[in-house]
Amino acid sequence: MEAQKATAAPDRFIRTLKDAMDGHDLSLRQLAEKAGVSPAYLSRLFNRERGVPADEIITKFEELLDI
């Protein structure tokens, strides 16, 4: 039996995060550390290998990036 893949996070969501990171001059590693997620998780999110994060993680991104 094959494992079911998560639906990738929407392009607009990923683009918004990346644009906000650039605006705050944050690297992937820095954002991951501040948000309490691993850099690998954030990388997989950006590479569309992960689905939309949990609400609490989205809220943390919003607070850190002013979005």
KEFI-920335 format. One record per atom (N, C-alpha, C, O, CB): residue number from 1; residue in three letters; atom name; x, y negated, z negated. Coordinates in steps of 0.2 Angstrom, whole numbers, padded with zeros to 4 digits, always signed. Glycine has a CB too. Layout:
N
NODE, NUM, Ala, CA, X, Y, Z
...
***
This chain:
67
NODE, 1, Met, N, +0004, +0006, +0000
NODE, 1, Met, CA, +0000, +0000, +0000
NODE, 1, Met, C, +0004, -0006, +0000
NODE, 1, Met, O, +0009, -0007, -0004
NODE, 1, Met, CB, -0005, +0000, -0006
NODE, 2, Glu, N, +0003, -0011, +0004
NODE, 2, Glu, CA, +0007, -0017, +0005
NODE, 2, Glu, C, +0005, -0022, +0000
NODE, 2, Glu, O, -0001, -0023, -0001
NODE, 2, Glu, CB, +0007, -0019, +0012
NODE, 3, Ala, N, +0009, -0026, -0003
NODE, 3, Ala, CA, +0007, -0031, -0007
NODE, 3, Ala, C, +0004, -0037, -0003
NODE, 3, Ala, O, +0007, -0039, +0002
NODE, 3, Ala, CB, +0014, -0034, -0011
NODE, 4, Gln, N, +0000, -0040, -0006
NODE, 4, Gln, CA, -0004, -0046, -0003
NODE, 4, Gln, C, +0000, -0052, -0004
NODE, 4, Gln, O, +0003, -0054, -0009
NODE, 4, Gln, CB, -0011, -0047, -0006
NODE, 5, Lys, N, +0001, -0056, +0002
NODE, 5, Lys, CA, +0005, -0062, +0001
NODE, 5, Lys, C, +0001, -0068, -0001
NODE, 5, Lys, O, -0005, -0068, +0001
NODE, 5, Lys, CB, +0008, -0064, +0008
NODE, 6, Ala, N, +0004, -0072, -0005
NODE, 6, Ala, CA, +0000, -0078, -0007
NODE, 6, Ala, C, +0000, -0083, -0001
NODE, 6, Ala, O, +0004, -0083, +0003
NODE, 6, Ala, CB, +0004, -0082, -0013
NODE, 7, Thr, N, -0006, -0087, -0001
NODE, 7, Thr, CA, -0007, -0092, +0004
NODE, 7, Thr, C, -0002, -0097, +0003
NODE, 7, Thr, O, -0001, -0100, -0003
NODE, 7, Thr, CB, -0014, -0094, +0004
NODE, 8, Ala, N, +0002, -0099, +0008
NODE, 8, Ala, CA, +0007, -0105, +0007
NODE, 8, Ala, C, +0004, -0111, +0005
NODE, 8, Ala, O, -0002, -0113, +0007
NODE, 8, Ala, CB, +0011, -0105, +0014
NODE, 9, Ala, N, +0008, -0115, +0001
NODE, 9, Ala, CA, +0005, -0122, -0001
NODE, 9, Ala, C, +0004, -0126, +0006
NODE, 9, Ala, O, +0008, -0125, +0010
NODE, 9, Ala, CB, +0010, -0125, -0005
NODE, 10, Pro, N, -0001, -0130, +0006
NODE, 10, Pro, CA, -0002, -0134, +0012
NODE, 10, Pro, C, +0004, -0139, +0014
NODE, 10, Pro, O, +0007, -0141, +0009
NODE, 10, Pro, CB, -0009, -0138, +0011
NODE, 11, Asp, N, +0005, -0140, +0020
NODE, 11, Asp, CA, +0010, -0144, +0023
NODE, 11, Asp, C, +0010, -0151, +0019
NODE, 11, Asp, O, +0015, -0154, +0017
NODE, 11, Asp, CB, +0010, -0145, +0030
NODE, 12, Arg, N, +0004, -0154, +0019
NODE, 12, Arg, CA, +0003, -0161, +0016
NODE, 12, Arg, C, +0005, -0161, +0009
NODE, 12, Arg, O, +0009, -0166, +0007
NODE, 12, Arg, CB, -0004, -0163, +0016
NODE, 13, Phe, N, +0004, -0156, +0005
NODE, 13, Phe, CA, +0006, -0155, -0002
NODE, 13, Phe, C, +0014, -0155, -0002
NODE, 13, Phe, O, +0017, -0159, -0006
NODE, 13, Phe, CB, +0003, -0149, -0005
NODE, 14, Ile, N, +0017, -0151, +0002
NODE, 14, Ile, CA, +0024, -0150, +0002
NODE, 14, Ile, C, +0027, -0157, +0004
NODE, 14, Ile, O, +0032, -0159, +0001
NODE, 14, Ile, CB, +0026, -0145, +0006
NODE, 15, Arg, N, +0025, -0160, +0009
NODE, 15, Arg, CA, +0027, -0166, +0012
NODE, 15, Arg, C, +0027, -0172, +0007
NODE, 15, Arg, O, +0031, -0176, +0006
NODE, 15, Arg, CB, +0023, -0168, +0018
NODE, 16, Thr, N, +0021, -0172, +0003
NODE, 16, Thr, CA, +0020, -0177, -0002
NODE, 16, Thr, C, +0026, -0176, -0008
NODE, 16, Thr, O, +0029, -0181, -0010
NODE, 16, Thr, CB, +0013, -0176, -0005
NODE, 17, Leu, N, +0027, -0170, -0010
NODE, 17, Leu, CA, +0032, -0169, -0015
NODE, 17, Leu, C, +0039, -0171, -0012
NODE, 17, Leu, O, +0043, -0174, -0016
NODE, 17, Leu, CB, +0032, -0161, -0017
NODE, 18, Lys, N, +0041, -0169, -0006
NODE, 18, Lys, CA, +0047, -0170, -0004
NODE, 18, Lys, C, +0048, -0178, -0003
NODE, 18, Lys, O, +0053, -0181, -0005
NODE, 18, Lys, CB, +0048, -0167, +0003
NODE, 19, Asp, N, +0043, -0181, +0000
NODE, 19, Asp, CA, +0043, -0189, +0000
NODE, 19, Asp, C, +0044, -0192, -0006
NODE, 19, Asp, O, +0048, -0197, -0007
NODE, 19, Asp, CB, +0037, -0191, +0004
NODE, 20, Ala, N, +0041, -0190, -0011
NODE, 20, Ala, CA, +0041, -0193, -0018
NODE, 20, Ala, C, +0048, -0191, -0021
NODE, 20, Ala, O, +0051, -0195, -0025
NODE, 20, Ala, CB, +0036, -0190, -0023
NODE, 21, Met, N, +0051, -0185, -0020
NODE, 21, Met, CA, +0057, -0184, -0022
NODE, 21, Met, C, +0062, -0188, -0019
NODE, 21, Met, O, +0067, -0191, -0023
NODE, 21, Met, CB, +0059, -0176, -0021
NODE, 22, Asp, N, +0062, -0190, -0013
NODE, 22, Asp, CA, +0066, -0194, -0010
NODE, 22, Asp, C, +0066, -0201, -0013
NODE, 22, Asp, O, +0071, -0205, -0014
NODE, 22, Asp, CB, +0065, -0195, -0002
NODE, 23, Gly, N, +0060, -0203, -0014
NODE, 23, Gly, CA, +0058, -0210, -0017
NODE, 23, Gly, C, +0061, -0211, -0024
NODE, 23, Gly, O, +0063, -0216, -0026
NODE, 23, Gly, CB, +0051, -0211, -0017
NODE, 24, His, N, +0062, -0205, -0027
NODE, 24, His, CA, +0064, -0206, -0034
NODE, 24, His, C, +0072, -0203, -0034
NODE, 24, His, O, +0075, -0203, -0040
NODE, 24, His, CB, +0060, -0201, -0039
NODE, 25, Asp, N, +0074, -0202, -0028
NODE, 25, Asp, CA, +0081, -0200, -0028
NODE, 25, Asp, C, +0083, -0194, -0032
NODE, 25, Asp, O, +0088, -0193, -0036
NODE, 25, Asp, CB, +0086, -0205, -0030
NODE, 26, Leu, N, +0078, -0189, -0032
NODE, 26, Leu, CA, +0079, -0183, -0036
NODE, 26, Leu, C, +0080, -0177, -0031
NODE, 26, Leu, O, +0078, -0176, -0026
NODE, 26, Leu, CB, +0072, -0181, -0040
NODE, 27, Ser, N, +0085, -0173, -0033
NODE, 27, Ser, CA, +0087, -0166, -0029
NODE, 27, Ser, C, +0081, -0161, -0031
NODE, 27, Ser, O, +0078, -0162, -0036
NODE, 27, Ser, CB, +0094, -0164, -0031
NODE, 28, Leu, N, +0081, -0156, -0028
NODE, 28, Leu, CA, +0077, -0150, -0029
NODE, 28, Leu, C, +0079, -0148, -0036
NODE, 28, Leu, O, +0074, -0146, -0040
NODE, 28, Leu, CB, +0078, -0144, -0024
NODE, 29, Arg, N, +0085, -0147, -0038
NODE, 29, Arg, CA, +0087, -0144, -0044
NODE, 29, Arg, C, +0085, -0149, -0050
NODE, 29, Arg, O, +0083, -0147, -0055
NODE, 29, Arg, CB, +0095, -0143, -0044
NODE, 30, Gln, N, +0086, -0156, -0049
NODE, 30, Gln, CA, +0084, -0160, -0054
NODE, 30, Gln, C, +0076, -0160, -0055
NODE, 30, Gln, O, +0074, -0160, -0061
NODE, 30, Gln, CB, +0086, -0167, -0052
NODE, 31, Leu, N, +0072, -0160, -0050
NODE, 31, Leu, CA, +0065, -0160, -0051
NODE, 31, Leu, C, +0063, -0153, -0054
NODE, 31, Leu, O, +0059, -0153, -0059
NODE, 31, Leu, CB, +0061, -0160, -0044
NODE, 32, Ala, N, +0066, -0148, -0052
NODE, 32, Ala, CA, +0064, -0141, -0055
NODE, 32, Ala, C, +0066, -0141, -0063
NODE, 32, Ala, O, +0062, -0139, -0067
NODE, 32, Ala, CB, +0068, -0136, -0052
NODE, 33, Glu, N, +0071, -0144, -0065
NODE, 33, Glu, CA, +0073, -0145, -0072
NODE, 33, Glu, C, +0068, -0149, -0076
NODE, 33, Glu, O, +0066, -0147, -0081
NODE, 33, Glu, CB, +0080, -0147, -0073
NODE, 34, Lys, N, +0066, -0155, -0073
NODE, 34, Lys, CA, +0062, -0159, -0076
NODE, 34, Lys, C, +0055, -0156, -0077
NODE, 34, Lys, O, +0051, -0158, -0081
NODE, 34, Lys, CB, +0062, -0166, -0073
NODE, 35, Ala, N, +0053, -0152, -0072
NODE, 35, Ala, CA, +0046, -0150, -0071
NODE, 35, Ala, C, +0046, -0143, -0075
NODE, 35, Ala, O, +0040, -0140, -0076
NODE, 35, Ala, CB, +0044, -0148, -0064
NODE, 36, Gly, N, +0051, -0140, -0077
NODE, 36, Gly, CA, +0051, -0134, -0081
NODE, 36, Gly, C, +0050, -0128, -0077
NODE, 36, Gly, O, +0047, -0123, -0079
NODE, 36, Gly, CB, +0046, -0134, -0086
NODE, 37, Val, N, +0052, -0128, -0070
NODE, 37, Val, CA, +0052, -0123, -0066
NODE, 37, Val, C, +0059, -0121, -0063
NODE, 37, Val, O, +0063, -0125, -0064
NODE, 37, Val, CB, +0047, -0124, -0060
NODE, 38, Ser, N, +0060, -0115, -0061
NODE, 38, Ser, CA, +0066, -0114, -0058
NODE, 38, Ser, C, +0068, -0117, -0051
NODE, 38, Ser, O, +0063, -0118, -0047
NODE, 38, Ser, CB, +0067, -0106, -0058
NODE, 39, Pro, N, +0074, -0118, -0050
NODE, 39, Pro, CA, +0075, -0121, -0043
NODE, 39, Pro, C, +0073, -0116, -0038
NODE, 39, Pro, O, +0071, -0118, -0032
NODE, 39, Pro, CB, +0083, -0122, -0042
NODE, 40, Ala, N, +0074, -0109, -0039
NODE, 40, Ala, CA, +0072, -0104, -0034
NODE, 40, Ala, C, +0064, -0105, -0033
NODE, 40, Ala, O, +0062, -0104, -0027
NODE, 40, Ala, CB, +0074, -0097, -0037
NODE, 41, Tyr, N, +0061, -0106, -0038
NODE, 41, Tyr, CA, +0053, -0106, -0037
NODE, 41, Tyr, C, +0052, -0112, -0033
NODE, 41, Tyr, O, +0048, -0112, -0028
NODE, 41, Tyr, CB, +0050, -0107, -0044
NODE, 42, Leu, N, +0055, -0118, -0034
NODE, 42, Leu, CA, +0053, -0124, -0030
NODE, 42, Leu, C, +0056, -0123, -0023
NODE, 42, Leu, O, +0052, -0125, -0018
NODE, 42, Leu, CB, +0057, -0130, -0033
NODE, 43, Ser, N, +0061, -0120, -0022
NODE, 43, Ser, CA, +0064, -0118, -0015
NODE, 43, Ser, C, +0059, -0114, -0011
NODE, 43, Ser, O, +0057, -0115, -0005
NODE, 43, Ser, CB, +0071, -0115, -0015
NODE, 44, Arg, N, +0056, -0109, -0015
NODE, 44, Arg, CA, +0051, -0104, -0011
NODE, 44, Arg, C, +0045, -0108, -0010
NODE, 44, Arg, O, +0042, -0107, -0005
NODE, 44, Arg, CB, +0050, -0098, -0016
NODE, 45, Leu, N, +0043, -0113, -0014
NODE, 45, Leu, CA, +0037, -0117, -0013
NODE, 45, Leu, C, +0038, -0121, -0007
NODE, 45, Leu, O, +0034, -0121, -0002
NODE, 45, Leu, CB, +0036, -0121, -0019
NODE, 46, Phe, N, +0044, -0124, -0006
NODE, 46, Phe, CA, +0045, -0128, +0000
NODE, 46, Phe, C, +0046, -0124, +0006
NODE, 46, Phe, O, +0045, -0127, +0012
NODE, 46, Phe, CB, +0052, -0132, -0001
NODE, 47, Asn, N, +0048, -0118, +0006
NODE, 47, Asn, CA, +0049, -0114, +0011
NODE, 47, Asn, C, +0043, -0110, +0013
NODE, 47, Asn, O, +0043, -0105, +0017
NODE, 47, Asn, CB, +0055, -0109, +0010
NODE, 48, Arg, N, +0037, -0111, +0010
NODE, 48, Arg, CA, +0031, -0108, +0011
NODE, 48, Arg, C, +0031, -0101, +0009
NODE, 48, Arg, O, +0027, -0097, +0012
NODE, 48, Arg, CB, +0029, -0110, +0018
NODE, 49, Glu, N, +0035, -0099, +0004
NODE, 49, Glu, CA, +0035, -0092, +0002
NODE, 49, Glu, C, +0031, -0091, -0004
NODE, 49, Glu, O, +0030, -0086, -0007
NODE, 49, Glu, CB, +0042, -0090, +0001
NODE, 50, Arg, N, +0028, -0097, -0007
NODE, 50, Arg, CA, +0024, -0097, -0013
NODE, 50, Arg, C, +0017, -0101, -0012
NODE, 50, Arg, O, +0017, -0105, -0007
NODE, 50, Arg, CB, +0028, -0100, -0019
NODE, 51, Gly, N, +0012, -0099, -0015
NODE, 51, Gly, CA, +0006, -0102, -0014
NODE, 51, Gly, C, +0006, -0109, -0019
NODE, 51, Gly, O, +0011, -0111, -0021
NODE, 51, Gly, CB, +0000, -0098, -0017
NODE, 52, Val, N, +0000, -0112, -0019
NODE, 52, Val, CA, -0001, -0118, -0023
NODE, 52, Val, C, +0001, -0117, -0030
NODE, 52, Val, O, -0001, -0112, -0033
NODE, 52, Val, CB, -0008, -0121, -0022
NODE, 53, Pro, N, +0005, -0121, -0033
NODE, 53, Pro, CA, +0007, -0120, -0040
NODE, 53, Pro, C, +0000, -0121, -0045
NODE, 53, Pro, O, -0005, -0123, -0043
NODE, 53, Pro, CB, +0012, -0125, -0043
NODE, 54, Ala, N, +0001, -0118, -0051
NODE, 54, Ala, CA, -0004, -0119, -0056
NODE, 54, Ala, C, -0005, -0126, -0057
NODE, 54, Ala, O, -0001, -0130, -0056
NODE, 54, Ala, CB, -0002, -0115, -0063
NODE, 55, Asp, N, -0011, -0128, -0060
NODE, 55, Asp, CA, -0013, -0135, -0061
NODE, 55, Asp, C, -0008, -0138, -0066
NODE, 55, Asp, O, -0007, -0144, -0065
NODE, 55, Asp, CB, -0020, -0135, -0064
NODE, 56, Glu, N, -0006, -0135, -0071
NODE, 56, Glu, CA, -0001, -0138, -0075
NODE, 56, Glu, C, +0005, -0140, -0072
NODE, 56, Glu, O, +0008, -0145, -0074
NODE, 56, Glu, CB, +0000, -0133, -0081
NODE, 57, Ile, N, +0008, -0136, -0067
NODE, 57, Ile, CA, +0014, -0138, -0064
NODE, 57, Ile, C, +0012, -0144, -0059
NODE, 57, Ile, O, +0016, -0148, -0058
NODE, 57, Ile, CB, +0016, -0132, -0060
NODE, 58, Ile, N, +0007, -0144, -0056
NODE, 58, Ile, CA, +0005, -0149, -0051
NODE, 58, Ile, C, +0004, -0156, -0055
NODE, 58, Ile, O, +0007, -0161, -0053
NODE, 58, Ile, CB, -0002, -0148, -0048
NODE, 59, Thr, N, +0001, -0155, -0061
NODE, 59, Thr, CA, +0001, -0161, -0066
NODE, 59, Thr, C, +0008, -0164, -0068
NODE, 59, Thr, O, +0009, -0170, -0068
NODE, 59, Thr, CB, -0003, -0160, -0072
NODE, 60, Lys, N, +0012, -0159, -0069
NODE, 60, Lys, CA, +0019, -0161, -0071
NODE, 60, Lys, C, +0023, -0165, -0065
NODE, 60, Lys, O, +0026, -0170, -0066
NODE, 60, Lys, CB, +0023, -0155, -0073
NODE, 61, Phe, N, +0022, -0162, -0059
NODE, 61, Phe, CA, +0024, -0165, -0053
NODE, 61, Phe, C, +0022, -0172, -0052
NODE, 61, Phe, O, +0025, -0177, -0051
NODE, 61, Phe, CB, +0023, -0161, -0047
NODE, 62, Glu, N, +0015, -0173, -0053
NODE, 62, Glu, CA, +0012, -0180, -0052
NODE, 62, Glu, C, +0015, -0185, -0057
NODE, 62, Glu, O, +0016, -0190, -0056
NODE, 62, Glu, CB, +0004, -0179, -0054
NODE, 63, Glu, N, +0016, -0182, -0064
NODE, 63, Glu, CA, +0018, -0187, -0069
NODE, 63, Glu, C, +0026, -0189, -0067
NODE, 63, Glu, O, +0028, -0195, -0068
NODE, 63, Glu, CB, +0018, -0184, -0076
NODE, 64, Leu, N, +0030, -0184, -0065
NODE, 64, Leu, CA, +0037, -0185, -0064
NODE, 64, Leu, C, +0038, -0190, -0058
NODE, 64, Leu, O, +0043, -0194, -0057
NODE, 64, Leu, CB, +0040, -0179, -0063
NODE, 65, Leu, N, +0034, -0189, -0053
NODE, 65, Leu, CA, +0035, -0192, -0046
NODE, 65, Leu, C, +0030, -0198, -0045
NODE, 65, Leu, O, +0030, -0201, -0040
NODE, 65, Leu, CB, +0034, -0187, -0041
NODE, 66, Asp, N, +0026, -0200, -0050
NODE, 66, Asp, CA, +0021, -0205, -0049
NODE, 66, Asp, C, +0017, -0204, -0043
NODE, 66, Asp, O, +0016, -0209, -0039
NODE, 66, Asp, CB, +0025, -0212, -0049
NODE, 67, Ile, N, +0014, -0198, -0042
NODE, 67, Ile, CA, +0009, -0197, -0036
NODE, 67, Ile, C, +0002, -0195, -0039
NODE, 67, Ile, O, -0002, -0194, -0035
NODE, 67, Ile, CB, +0012, -0192, -0032
***
